[in-house]
């Protein structure tokens, strides 16, 4: 049998778990567009941004799995885990969601998952 404190702790844990799951479902259904802003050169590191444009350049890194794009002159890094199943080429119109970071003094967008890349 559980003591009163153990029972209360179990109930509290269940309520918190349900709240987290419900929050995740709501956020996923709303989508990233609600929480993102359009990318600008002044976007702060760590900001979720949206970038739409044309792929000007596409480079596969030396390890052969990561991709580096230039979209409207903005560098976009796609790690191997996010590049799986993504088929892009120069001239493609794309919509990207990613996190801003500064790399070697230049702002870039880092893609977090394959669903953050959409061909237009």
Buried (B, 14 or more C-beta within 10 A) or exposed (E): EEEEEEEEEEEEEEEEEEEEEEEEEEEEEEEBEEEBEEBEEEBEEEBBBBBBBEBEEBEEBEEEEBBBBBBEEBBBBBBEEBBEEBEBEEEBEBBBBBBBBEEEEEBBBBBBEEEBBEEE
